[in-house]
Amino acid sequence: MMPPGPGAAAGHWTVPAGAASTFSWEYDDGRESLLALYQRGKDRQWDAVRRIDWSLDVDPTDPLGTPDEVLPLHGTSYWERLGPEWRSELRQHFAAWQFSQFLHGEQGAMICSARIVESAPDLDAKFFAATQTVDEARHVEIFSRFLREKINLSYPINDSLRTLLDDTLRDSRWDMPYLGMQVLVEGLALAAFGLLRDTTSKPLPRQLLAYVMQDEARHVAFGRMALRDHYRGLTATELADREEFVIEGCHLMRNRLRGTDLLENLGVPRTAAVRIAEESSYLRLFRRTLFSRIAPCVKDIGLWSPEVQEAFIDLCGADGRGSDLDRLMRQDDEVAEALDARRFAAEEAARIEEMTEMIGLGRETRTGTVDESA
């Protein structure tokens, strides 16, 4: 059970809305690219109860099947003092912490996409954001069920994520939910999901991550299209303000995924927890990979000043300009489709085998009946 955050009552957190509701009476066709994305969003709706095989077993003490090297305490003096039972507990807590932050981010995305429906000036953007709100609700459903039924443990929202959500939702400008959520939180989530999807050896979390990523690729594409159009018309001062938001938001996301709150919960002093998070080779790789999806998107929408580039070099040791975002997103879609093809082909083969066996039993029964009559 997750405790409420600071200022919350009965497990709720209320953020005063900063944006006005905007109606559009221009019912024309809209932008072709956004309408195509809207159509794809409608076509790709799916049911988490049916598409995901929830019957798959998950060991709570090893939910992802990842090697010891990815655990934040591996290679430290704390690791050497751990016994097998404590290391299993660390695995459970690490997975619970990761998926809990995914869960809270997805609820933030659900709220922000609903805010986009409310505040975006263009009807085509409202259309797509409506499909995204449904997508994000499904993702909240998936991650909360996985934590509740398979890992049996969850963590509260990280302070850095809470701060970014608060800043995003309090802002009165209609484009800020796009920038804070579609570009920063969703872009970072895509990279985190992809890293875990490609390293886990367990089929259920791989399904969850692959299917969620298929949706998220559309969401990031939506943010890129809408913001690229809008930012072309902004002044240098307005762009600089949003670049400052990007830099601050990226630092918050970096702090969000340090995992110091996880280590402190397991008894590691805060100073040591910060040092371990900074020195962990896996977490350094993890952070560098995370920003690989954000940097090219930030550049594409026109927020690529020398200050932003310097911030990305500081955050991950690279500016991300070499990443091919479109190729990565095509791959995300292909991975999910391949999982479906293998799974449903296996189910169809099993169904045919069962039918063949039943037909065979029916023939034997009829033959036996004829023989007895004779």
C-alpha atoms as a printed R data frame, in Angstrom:
    type eleno elety resid chain resno       x       y       z
1   ATOM     1    CA   MET     A     1   0.000   0.000   0.000
2   ATOM     2    CA   MET     A     2   1.516   3.345  -1.011
3   ATOM     3    CA   PRO     A     3   1.375   6.119   1.581
4   ATOM     4    CA   PRO     A     4   0.061   9.502   0.478
5   ATOM     5    CA   GLY     A     5   2.610  12.132  -0.409
6   ATOM     6    CA   PRO     A     6   3.171  15.405   1.416
7   ATOM     7    CA   GLY     A     7  -0.003  17.445   1.630
8   ATOM     8    CA   ALA     A     8  -2.154  14.556   0.411
9   ATOM     9    CA   ALA     A     9  -5.335  13.439   2.134
10  ATOM    10    CA   ALA     A    10  -6.640   9.876   2.009
11  ATOM    11    CA   GLY     A    11  -4.201   8.923  -0.743
12  ATOM    12    CA   HIS     A    12  -5.026  11.861  -3.006
13  ATOM    13    CA   TRP     A    13  -2.910  14.722  -4.343
14  ATOM    14    CA   THR     A    14  -4.584  17.809  -5.726
15  ATOM    15    CA   VAL     A    15  -2.824  20.248  -8.077
16  ATOM    16    CA   PRO     A    16  -4.633  23.536  -8.847
17  ATOM    17    CA   ALA     A    17  -5.329  23.774 -12.577
18  ATOM    18    CA   GLY     A    18  -3.554  26.580 -14.345
19  ATOM    19    CA   ALA     A    19  -4.935  26.231 -17.876
20  ATOM    20    CA   ALA     A    20  -8.227  27.490 -19.257
21  ATOM    21    CA   SER     A    21 -10.673  25.252 -21.100
22  ATOM    22    CA   THR     A    22 -10.653  26.011 -24.832
23  ATOM    23    CA   PHE     A    23 -13.396  25.137 -27.292
24  ATOM    24    CA   SER     A    24 -12.831  25.070 -31.034
25  ATOM    25    CA   TRP     A    25 -15.691  25.748 -33.418
26  ATOM    26    CA   GLU     A    26 -13.529  25.108 -36.492
27  ATOM    27    CA   TYR     A    27 -14.631  21.645 -37.556
28  ATOM    28    CA   ASP     A    28 -12.483  21.458 -40.665
29  ATOM    29    CA   ASP     A    29 -10.282  18.514 -41.551
30  ATOM    30    CA   GLY     A    30  -7.276  19.662 -39.532
31  ATOM    31    CA   ARG     A    31  -3.649  18.701 -40.068
32  ATOM    32    CA   GLU     A    32  -3.263  15.539 -42.102
33  ATOM    33    CA   SER     A    33  -0.363  14.203 -40.025
34  ATOM    34    CA   LEU     A    34  -2.205  14.593 -36.709
35  ATOM    35    CA   LEU     A    35  -5.414  13.136 -38.085
36  ATOM    36    CA   ALA     A    36  -3.463  10.128 -39.402
37  ATOM    37    CA   LEU     A    37  -2.000   9.676 -35.925
38  ATOM    38    CA   TYR     A    38  -5.495   9.972 -34.446
39  ATOM    39    CA   GLN     A    39  -6.736   7.257 -36.801
40  ATOM    40    CA   ARG     A    40  -3.821   5.051 -35.798
41  ATOM    41    CA   GLY     A    41  -4.641   5.684 -32.154
42  ATOM    42    CA   LYS     A    42  -8.207   4.492 -32.724
43  ATOM    43    CA   ASP     A    43  -7.094   1.458 -34.734
44  ATOM    44    CA   ARG     A    44  -4.539   0.392 -32.098
45  ATOM    45    CA   GLN     A    45  -6.789   0.377 -29.037
46  ATOM    46    CA   TRP     A    46  -6.511  -2.903 -27.105
47  ATOM    47    CA   ASP     A    47  -7.766  -4.611 -23.962
48  ATOM    48    CA   ALA     A    48  -5.139  -5.296 -21.295
49  ATOM    49    CA   VAL     A    49  -7.205  -8.161 -19.902
50  ATOM    50    CA   ARG     A    50  -7.200 -10.041 -23.216
51  ATOM    51    CA   ARG     A    51  -3.948  -9.080 -24.941
52  ATOM    52    CA   ILE     A    52  -1.684  -9.761 -21.943
53  ATOM    53    CA   ASP     A    53  -1.300 -13.303 -20.621
54  ATOM    54    CA   TRP     A    54  -1.822 -12.668 -16.914
55  ATOM    55    CA   SER     A    55  -1.654 -16.402 -16.190
56  ATOM    56    CA   LEU     A    56   2.144 -16.266 -16.568
57  ATOM    57    CA   ASP     A    57   3.885 -16.803 -13.241
58  ATOM    58    CA   VAL     A    58   6.225 -14.171 -11.825
59  ATOM    59    CA   ASP     A    59   8.637 -14.814  -8.970
60  ATOM    60    CA   PRO     A    60   8.339 -11.702  -6.727
61  ATOM    61    CA   THR     A    61  11.952 -12.159  -5.600
62  ATOM    62    CA   ASP     A    62  13.182 -12.141  -9.212
63  ATOM    63    CA   PRO     A    63  10.477 -10.459 -11.323
64  ATOM    64    CA   LEU     A    64  12.694  -9.470 -14.247
65  ATOM    65    CA   GLY     A    65  15.356 -12.186 -14.285
66  ATOM    66    CA   THR     A    66  18.085  -9.600 -14.777
67  ATOM    67    CA   PRO     A    67  21.706 -10.311 -13.784
68  ATOM    68    CA   ASP     A    68  23.222  -9.217 -10.471
69  ATOM    69    CA   GLU     A    69  25.206  -6.490 -12.226
70  ATOM    70    CA   VAL     A    70  22.097  -4.338 -12.791
71  ATOM    71    CA   LEU     A    71  21.298  -4.119  -9.070
72  ATOM    72    CA   PRO     A    72  22.477  -0.817  -7.586
73  ATOM    73    CA   LEU     A    73  24.327  -2.370  -4.631
74  ATOM    74    CA   HIS     A    74  26.262  -4.867  -6.732
75  ATOM    75    CA   GLY     A    75  30.009  -4.358  -6.445
76  ATOM    76    CA   THR     A    76  29.750  -2.370  -3.202
77  ATOM    77    CA   SER     A    77  30.635  -3.352   0.354
78  ATOM    78    CA   TYR     A    78  26.913  -3.658   1.056
79  ATOM    79    CA   TRP     A    79  26.602  -6.383  -1.570
80  ATOM    80    CA   GLU     A    80  29.377  -8.424   0.005
81  ATOM    81    CA   ARG     A    81  27.522  -8.415   3.322
82  ATOM    82    CA   LEU     A    82  24.233  -9.585   1.805
83  ATOM    83    CA   GLY     A    83  23.069 -13.173   2.032
84  ATOM    84    CA   PRO     A    84  20.915 -14.903  -0.610
85  ATOM    85    CA   GLU     A    85  17.669 -14.007   1.165
86  ATOM    86    CA   TRP     A    86  18.548 -10.303   1.420
87  ATOM    87    CA   ARG     A    87  19.635 -10.202  -2.231
88  ATOM    88    CA   SER     A    88  16.259 -11.630  -3.229
89  ATOM    89    CA   GLU     A    89  14.584  -8.888  -1.203
90  ATOM    90    CA   LEU     A    90  16.722  -6.314  -3.010
91  ATOM    91    CA   ARG     A    91  15.559  -7.670  -6.376
92  ATOM    92    CA   GLN     A    92  11.928  -7.430  -5.329
93  ATOM    93    CA   HIS     A    93  12.327  -3.885  -4.016
94  ATOM    94    CA   PHE     A    94  14.287  -2.721  -7.075
95  ATOM    95    CA   ALA     A    95  11.602  -4.004  -9.476
96  ATOM    96    CA   ALA     A    96   8.823  -2.615  -7.271
97  ATOM    97    CA   TRP     A    97  10.517   0.792  -7.193
98  ATOM    98    CA   GLN     A    98  11.028   0.858 -10.981
99  ATOM    99    CA   PHE     A    99   7.477  -0.187 -11.863
100 ATOM   100    CA   SER     A   100   5.971   2.068  -9.201
101 ATOM   101    CA   GLN     A   101   7.643   5.094 -10.785
102 ATOM   102    CA   PHE     A   102   6.388   3.883 -14.173
103 ATOM   103    CA   LEU     A   103   2.894   3.653 -12.694
104 ATOM   104    CA   HIS     A   104   2.962   7.158 -11.224
105 ATOM   105    CA   GLY     A   105   4.338   8.563 -14.473
106 ATOM   106    CA   GLU     A   106   1.531   6.906 -16.438
107 ATOM   107    CA   GLN     A   107  -1.105   8.424 -14.168
108 ATOM   108    CA   GLY     A   108   0.598  11.779 -14.687
109 ATOM   109    CA   ALA     A   109   0.404  11.180 -18.436
110 ATOM   110    CA   MET     A   110  -3.299  10.358 -18.155
111 ATOM   111    CA   ILE     A   111  -3.996  13.616 -16.309
112 ATOM   112    CA   CYS     A   112  -1.835  15.657 -18.700
113 ATOM   113    CA   SER     A   113  -3.408  14.192 -21.837
114 ATOM   114    CA   ALA     A   114  -6.849  14.990 -20.415
115 ATOM   115    CA   ARG     A   115  -5.569  18.533 -19.809
116 ATOM   116    CA   ILE     A   116  -4.491  18.714 -23.470
117 ATOM   117    CA   VAL     A   117  -8.020  17.770 -24.553
118 ATOM   118    CA   GLU     A   118  -9.262  20.608 -22.377
119 ATOM   119    CA   SER     A   119  -6.771  23.329 -23.285
120 ATOM   120    CA   ALA     A   120  -5.326  22.681 -26.775
121 ATOM   121    CA   PRO     A   121  -6.645  25.233 -29.288
122 ATOM   122    CA   ASP     A   122  -6.865  22.841 -32.257
123 ATOM   123    CA   LEU     A   123  -9.508  20.166 -32.671
124 ATOM   124    CA   ASP     A   124  -7.154  17.646 -34.307
125 ATOM   125    CA   ALA     A   125  -4.914  17.797 -31.213
126 ATOM   126    CA   LYS     A   126  -7.947  17.303 -28.966
127 ATOM   127    CA   PHE     A   127  -8.941  14.235 -31.010
128 ATOM   128    CA   PHE     A   128  -5.595  12.510 -30.562
129 ATOM   129    CA   ALA     A   129  -5.225  13.506 -26.907
130 ATOM   130    CA   ALA     A   130  -8.590  11.840 -26.242
131 ATOM   131    CA   THR     A   131  -7.238   8.519 -27.555
132 ATOM   132    CA   GLN     A   132  -4.061   9.014 -25.540
133 ATOM   133    CA   THR     A   133  -6.065   9.498 -22.343
134 ATOM   134    CA   VAL     A   134  -7.570   6.045 -22.896
135 ATOM   135    CA   ASP     A   135  -4.097   4.619 -23.620
136 ATOM   136    CA   GLU     A   136  -2.698   6.057 -20.401
137 ATOM   137    CA   ALA     A   137  -5.619   4.729 -18.360
138 ATOM   138    CA   ARG     A   138  -4.804   1.277 -19.745
139 ATOM   139    CA   HIS     A   139  -1.144   1.694 -18.766
140 ATOM   140    CA   VAL     A   140  -2.123   2.652 -15.200
141 ATOM   141    CA   GLU     A   141  -4.332  -0.444 -15.111
142 ATOM   142    CA   ILE     A   142  -1.472  -2.661 -16.337
143 ATOM   143    CA   PHE     A   143   1.291  -1.438 -14.039
144 ATOM   144    CA   SER     A   144  -0.921  -1.299 -10.950
145 ATOM   145    CA   ARG     A   145  -2.096  -4.875 -11.558
146 ATOM   146    CA   PHE     A   146   1.470  -6.098 -12.128
147 ATOM   147    CA   LEU     A   147   2.637  -4.522  -8.866
148 ATOM   148    CA   ARG     A   148  -0.374  -5.719  -6.913
149 ATOM   149    CA   GLU     A   149  -0.657  -9.285  -8.199
150 ATOM   150    CA   LYS     A   150   2.878 -10.212  -9.259
151 ATOM   151    CA   ILE     A   151   5.396  -8.228  -7.188
152 ATOM   152    CA   ASN     A   152   3.254  -7.647  -4.076
153 ATOM   153    CA   LEU     A   153   5.042  -4.407  -3.245
154 ATOM   154    CA   SER     A   154   4.898  -0.756  -4.344
155 ATOM   155    CA   TYR     A   155   6.631   2.555  -3.713
156 ATOM   156    CA   PRO     A   156   5.290   6.129  -3.401
157 ATOM   157    CA   ILE     A   157   5.870   8.728  -6.083
158 ATOM   158    CA   ASN     A   158   9.403  10.092  -6.261
159 ATOM   159    CA   ASP     A   159   9.767  13.750  -5.202
160 ATOM   160    CA   SER     A   160  11.398  14.734  -8.516
161 ATOM   161    CA   LEU     A   161   8.535  13.312 -10.586
162 ATOM   162    CA   ARG     A   162   6.037  14.988  -8.266
163 ATOM   163    CA   THR     A   163   7.791  18.332  -8.765
164 ATOM   164    CA   LEU     A   164   7.803  18.044 -12.566
165 ATOM   165    CA   LEU     A   165   4.125  17.086 -12.640
166 ATOM   166    CA   ASP     A   166   3.291  19.972 -10.330
167 ATOM   167    CA   ASP     A   167   5.216  22.464 -12.495
168 ATOM   168    CA   THR     A   168   3.615  21.113 -15.661
169 ATOM   169    CA   LEU     A   169   0.024  21.144 -14.431
170 ATOM   170    CA   ARG     A   170   0.167  24.518 -12.688
171 ATOM   171    CA   ASP     A   171   1.390  26.276 -15.821
172 ATOM   172    CA   SER     A   172  -1.368  28.156 -17.646
173 ATOM   173    CA   ARG     A   173   0.209  27.808 -21.115
174 ATOM   174    CA   TRP     A   174  -1.529  25.131 -23.160
175 ATOM   175    CA   ASP     A   175   1.698  23.726 -24.627
176 ATOM   176    CA   MET     A   176   3.343  22.903 -21.282
177 ATOM   177    CA   PRO     A   177   1.566  19.551 -20.729
178 ATOM   178    CA   TYR     A   178   2.893  18.578 -24.176
179 ATOM   179    CA   LEU     A   179   6.423  19.623 -23.293
180 ATOM   180    CA   GLY     A   180   6.497  18.277 -19.745
181 ATOM   181    CA   MET     A   181   4.731  15.016 -20.449
182 ATOM   182    CA   GLN     A   182   4.891  14.123 -24.157
183 ATOM   183    CA   VAL     A   183   8.539  15.088 -24.566
184 ATOM   184    CA   LEU     A   184  10.202  14.722 -21.155
185 ATOM   185    CA   VAL     A   185   8.322  12.113 -19.106
186 ATOM   186    CA   GLU     A   186   7.092  10.011 -22.055
187 ATOM   187    CA   GLY     A   187  10.415  10.221 -23.888
188 ATOM   188    CA   LEU     A   188  12.320   9.139 -20.812
189 ATOM   189    CA   ALA     A   189   9.791   6.392 -20.082
190 ATOM   190    CA   LEU     A   190  10.222   5.002 -23.605
191 ATOM   191    CA   ALA     A   191  13.960   4.681 -23.090
192 ATOM   192    CA   ALA     A   192  13.542   3.092 -19.642
193 ATOM   193    CA   PHE     A   193  10.908   0.661 -20.910
194 ATOM   194    CA   GLY     A   194  13.088  -0.271 -23.868
195 ATOM   195    CA   LEU     A   195  16.119  -1.029 -21.732
196 ATOM   196    CA   LEU     A   196  14.118  -3.315 -19.446
197 ATOM   197    CA   ARG     A   197  12.184  -4.873 -22.340
198 ATOM   198    CA   ASP     A   198  15.436  -5.876 -24.012
199 ATOM   199    CA   THR     A   199  17.138  -7.193 -20.842
200 ATOM   200    CA   THR     A   200  14.387  -9.024 -18.968
201 ATOM   201    CA   SER     A   201  14.237 -12.782 -19.430
202 ATOM   202    CA   LYS     A   202  10.671 -13.028 -18.118
203 ATOM   203    CA   PRO     A   203   7.773 -13.149 -20.612
204 ATOM   204    CA   LEU     A   204   5.118 -11.211 -18.648
205 ATOM   205    CA   PRO     A   205   7.097  -8.013 -17.967
206 ATOM   206    CA   ARG     A   206   8.386  -8.169 -21.543
207 ATOM   207    CA   GLN     A   207   4.796  -8.225 -22.810
208 ATOM   208    CA   LEU     A   208   3.783  -5.318 -20.571
209 ATOM   209    CA   LEU     A   209   6.699  -3.157 -21.641
210 ATOM   210    CA   ALA     A   210   6.489  -3.969 -25.356
211 ATOM   211    CA   TYR     A   211   2.769  -3.248 -25.612
212 ATOM   212    CA   VAL     A   212   2.970  -0.035 -23.592
213 ATOM   213    CA   MET     A   213   5.903   1.135 -25.750
214 ATOM   214    CA   GLN     A   214   3.829   0.608 -28.882
215 ATOM   215    CA   ASP     A   215   1.354   3.164 -27.528
216 ATOM   216    CA   GLU     A   216   4.002   5.545 -26.216
217 ATOM   217    CA   ALA     A   217   5.673   5.843 -29.611
218 ATOM   218    CA   ARG     A   218   2.452   7.436 -30.922
219 ATOM   219    CA   HIS     A   219   2.304   9.812 -27.964
220 ATOM   220    CA   VAL     A   220   5.819  11.140 -28.455
221 ATOM   221    CA   ALA     A   221   5.153  11.552 -32.185
222 ATOM   222    CA   PHE     A   222   2.032  13.571 -31.300
223 ATOM   223    CA   GLY     A   223   4.029  15.900 -29.037
224 ATOM   224    CA   ARG     A   224   6.675  16.418 -31.707
225 ATOM   225    CA   MET     A   225   4.130  17.321 -34.396
226 ATOM   226    CA   ALA     A   226   2.086  19.694 -32.263
227 ATOM   227    CA   LEU     A   227   4.984  21.507 -30.602
228 ATOM   228    CA   ARG     A   228   7.084  21.807 -33.759
229 ATOM   229    CA   ASP     A   229   4.251  23.720 -35.423
230 ATOM   230    CA   HIS     A   230   3.611  25.926 -32.409
231 ATOM   231    CA   TYR     A   231   7.216  26.774 -31.553
232 ATOM   232    CA   ARG     A   232   7.945  28.063 -35.049
233 ATOM   233    CA   GLY     A   233   5.843  31.102 -34.176
234 ATOM   234    CA   LEU     A   234   7.306  31.894 -30.734
235 ATOM   235    CA   THR     A   235   9.702  34.712 -29.924
236 ATOM   236    CA   ALA     A   236  13.279  34.110 -28.795
237 ATOM   237    CA   THR     A   237  12.276  34.999 -25.230
238 ATOM   238    CA   GLU     A   238   9.389  32.532 -25.260
239 ATOM   239    CA   LEU     A   239  11.618  29.771 -26.638
240 ATOM   240    CA   ALA     A   240  14.316  30.499 -24.038
241 ATOM   241    CA   ASP     A   241  11.717  30.136 -21.274
242 ATOM   242    CA   ARG     A   242  10.718  26.714 -22.542
243 ATOM   243    CA   GLU     A   243  14.355  25.662 -22.950
244 ATOM   244    CA   GLU     A   244  14.901  26.522 -19.294
245 ATOM   245    CA   PHE     A   245  11.916  24.303 -18.442
246 ATOM   246    CA   VAL     A   246  13.455  21.446 -20.480
247 ATOM   247    CA   ILE     A   247  16.807  21.743 -18.700
248 ATOM   248    CA   GLU     A   248  15.213  21.833 -15.260
249 ATOM   249    CA   GLY     A   249  12.853  18.982 -16.160
250 ATOM   250    CA   CYS     A   250  15.679  16.779 -17.422
251 ATOM   251    CA   HIS     A   251  17.612  17.272 -14.206
252 ATOM   252    CA   LEU     A   252  14.504  16.336 -12.235
253 ATOM   253    CA   MET     A   253  14.106  13.178 -14.333
254 ATOM   254    CA   ARG     A   254  17.759  12.300 -13.786
255 ATOM   255    CA   ASN     A   255  17.284  12.627 -10.027
256 ATOM   256    CA   ARG     A   256  14.054  10.650 -10.241
257 ATOM   257    CA   LEU     A   257  15.919   7.612 -11.560
258 ATOM   258    CA   ARG     A   258  18.905   7.696  -9.236
259 ATOM   259    CA   GLY     A   259  17.173   5.291  -6.872
260 ATOM   260    CA   THR     A   260  18.474   6.891  -3.713
261 ATOM   261    CA   ASP     A   261  15.006   6.661  -2.107
262 ATOM   262    CA   LEU     A   262  15.057   2.898  -2.771
263 ATOM   263    CA   LEU     A   263  18.501   2.489  -1.200
264 ATOM   264    CA   GLU     A   264  17.580   4.587   1.819
265 ATOM   265    CA   ASN     A   265  14.481   2.440   2.335
266 ATOM   266    CA   LEU     A   266  16.788  -0.586   2.470
267 ATOM   267    CA   GLY     A   267  18.929   0.967   5.191
268 ATOM   268    CA   VAL     A   268  21.696   2.650   3.179
269 ATOM   269    CA   PRO     A   269  22.604   6.115   4.569
270 ATOM   270    CA   ARG     A   270  21.671   8.966   2.232
271 ATOM   271    CA   THR     A   271  25.251  10.081   1.558
272 ATOM   272    CA   ALA     A   272  26.265   6.536   0.647
273 ATOM   273    CA   ALA     A   273  23.096   6.073  -1.441
274 ATOM   274    CA   VAL     A   274  23.909   9.147  -3.561
275 ATOM   275    CA   ARG     A   275  27.502   7.993  -4.049
276 ATOM   276    CA   ILE     A   276  26.425   4.460  -5.041
277 ATOM   277    CA   ALA     A   277  23.861   5.804  -7.526
278 ATOM   278    CA   GLU     A   278  26.480   8.047  -9.136
279 ATOM   279    CA   GLU     A   279  29.182   5.365  -9.303
280 ATOM   280    CA   SER     A   280  27.050   2.422 -10.459
281 ATOM   281    CA   SER     A   281  28.159   1.537 -13.996
282 ATOM   282    CA   TYR     A   282  24.708   0.146 -14.819
283 ATOM   283    CA   LEU     A   283  22.876   3.239 -13.579
284 ATOM   284    CA   ARG     A   284  25.274   5.466 -15.553
285 ATOM   285    CA   LEU     A   285  24.476   3.449 -18.687
286 ATOM   286    CA   PHE     A   286  20.798   3.557 -17.788
287 ATOM   287    CA   ARG     A   287  20.791   7.363 -17.501
288 ATOM   288    CA   ARG     A   288  22.756   7.795 -20.729
289 ATOM   289    CA   THR     A   289  20.288   5.571 -22.567
290 ATOM   290    CA   LEU     A   290  17.301   7.378 -21.069
291 ATOM   291    CA   PHE     A   291  18.155  10.729 -22.590
292 ATOM   292    CA   SER     A   292  18.854   9.210 -26.009
293 ATOM   293    CA   ARG     A   293  15.126   9.482 -26.811
294 ATOM   294    CA   ILE     A   294  14.613  12.953 -25.390
295 ATOM   295    CA   ALA     A   295  17.481  14.840 -27.036
296 ATOM   296    CA   PRO     A   296  16.494  14.295 -30.705
297 ATOM   297    CA   CYS     A   297  12.884  15.188 -29.907
298 ATOM   298    CA   VAL     A   298  13.919  18.411 -28.150
299 ATOM   299    CA   LYS     A   299  16.067  19.280 -31.159
300 ATOM   300    CA   ASP     A   300  13.245  18.474 -33.597
301 ATOM   301    CA   ILE     A   301  10.740  20.818 -31.930
302 ATOM   302    CA   GLY     A   302  13.207  23.716 -32.029
303 ATOM   303    CA   LEU     A   303  14.536  23.907 -28.451
304 ATOM   304    CA   TRP     A   304  18.190  23.211 -29.208
305 ATOM   305    CA   SER     A   305  20.158  26.199 -27.969
306 ATOM   306    CA   PRO     A   306  23.810  25.869 -26.853
307 ATOM   307    CA   GLU     A   307  22.556  25.857 -23.244
308 ATOM   308    CA   VAL     A   308  20.260  22.883 -23.907
309 ATOM   309    CA   GLN     A   309  23.033  21.011 -25.733
310 ATOM   310    CA   GLU     A   310  25.420  21.620 -22.841
311 ATOM   311    CA   ALA     A   311  22.806  20.340 -20.405
312 ATOM   312    CA   PHE     A   312  22.477  17.068 -22.323
313 ATOM   313    CA   ILE     A   313  26.230  16.607 -22.397
314 ATOM   314    CA   ASP     A   314  26.248  17.127 -18.619
315 ATOM   315    CA   LEU     A   315  23.340  14.747 -18.095
316 ATOM   316    CA   CYS     A   316  24.457  11.798 -20.181
317 ATOM   317    CA   GLY     A   317  27.843  12.496 -21.740
318 ATOM   318    CA   ALA     A   318  26.354  12.953 -25.223
319 ATOM   319    CA   ASP     A   319  23.986  15.343 -26.947
320 ATOM   320    CA   GLY     A   320  21.874  12.642 -28.593
321 ATOM   321    CA   ARG     A   321  22.051  14.076 -32.095
322 ATOM   322    CA   GLY     A   322  23.043  10.698 -33.537
323 ATOM   323    CA   SER     A   323  19.836   8.971 -32.372
324 ATOM   324    CA   ASP     A   324  17.299   8.120 -35.063
325 ATOM   325    CA   LEU     A   325  14.031   8.581 -33.188
326 ATOM   326    CA   ASP     A   326  11.813   7.458 -36.067
327 ATOM   327    CA   ARG     A   327  13.771   4.234 -36.482
328 ATOM   328    CA   LEU     A   328  13.583   3.507 -32.737
329 ATOM   329    CA   MET     A   329   9.830   3.984 -32.737
330 ATOM   330    CA   ARG     A   330   9.351   1.735 -35.768
331 ATOM   331    CA   GLN     A   331  11.309  -0.920 -33.909
332 ATOM   332    CA   ASP     A   332   9.066  -0.505 -30.853
333 ATOM   333    CA   ASP     A   333   6.041  -1.191 -33.009
334 ATOM   334    CA   GLU     A   334   7.687  -4.203 -34.656
335 ATOM   335    CA   VAL     A   335   8.690  -5.782 -31.342
336 ATOM   336    CA   ALA     A   336   5.092  -5.648 -30.072
337 ATOM   337    CA   GLU     A   337   3.723  -7.052 -33.327
338 ATOM   338    CA   ALA     A   338   6.279  -9.893 -33.276
339 ATOM   339    CA   LEU     A   339   5.303 -10.790 -29.704
340 ATOM   340    CA   ASP     A   340   1.655 -10.959 -30.739
341 ATOM   341    CA   ALA     A   341   2.463 -13.075 -33.787
342 ATOM   342    CA   ARG     A   342   4.437 -15.626 -31.760
343 ATOM   343    CA   ARG     A   343   1.976 -15.772 -28.913
344 ATOM   344    CA   PHE     A   344  -1.196 -16.083 -30.966
345 ATOM   345    CA   ALA     A   345   0.435 -18.507 -33.425
346 ATOM   346    CA   ALA     A   346   1.320 -20.741 -30.476
347 ATOM   347    CA   GLU     A   347  -2.229 -20.481 -29.121
348 ATOM   348    CA   GLU     A   348  -3.680 -21.332 -32.532
349 ATOM   349    CA   ALA     A   349  -1.368 -24.336 -32.844
350 ATOM   350    CA   ALA     A   350  -2.408 -25.528 -29.387
351 ATOM   351    CA   ARG     A   351  -6.082 -25.075 -30.308
352 ATOM   352    CA   ILE     A   352  -5.651 -27.096 -33.528
353 ATOM   353    CA   GLU     A   353  -3.813 -29.829 -31.614
354 ATOM   354    CA   GLU     A   354  -6.619 -29.962 -29.045
355 ATOM   355    CA   MET     A   355  -9.275 -30.178 -31.764
356 ATOM   356    CA   THR     A   356  -7.338 -32.930 -33.568
357 ATOM   357    CA   GLU     A   357  -7.051 -34.892 -30.322
358 ATOM   358    CA   MET     A   358 -10.784 -34.536 -29.644
359 ATOM   359    CA   ILE     A   359 -11.650 -35.649 -33.176
360 ATOM   360    CA   GLY     A   360  -9.382 -38.640 -32.708
361 ATOM   361    CA   LEU     A   361 -11.055 -39.536 -29.430
362 ATOM   362    CA   GLY     A   362 -14.445 -39.215 -31.109
363 ATOM   363    CA   ARG     A   363 -13.394 -41.662 -33.851
364 ATOM   364    CA   GLU     A   364 -12.130 -44.162 -31.278
365 ATOM   365    CA   THR     A   365 -15.401 -43.895 -29.378
366 ATOM   366    CA   ARG     A   366 -17.479 -44.468 -32.520
367 ATOM   367    CA   THR     A   367 -15.294 -47.399 -33.544
368 ATOM   368    CA   GLY     A   368 -15.606 -48.935 -30.097
369 ATOM   369    CA   THR     A   369 -19.382 -48.572 -30.183
370 ATOM   370    CA   VAL     A   370 -19.621 -50.281 -33.601
371 ATOM   371    CA   ASP     A   371 -17.413 -53.154 -32.441
372 ATOM   372    CA   GLU     A   372 -19.567 -53.783 -29.375
373 ATOM   373    CA   SER     A   373 -22.720 -53.836 -31.475
374 ATOM   374    CA   ALA     A   374 -21.181 -56.343 -33.841
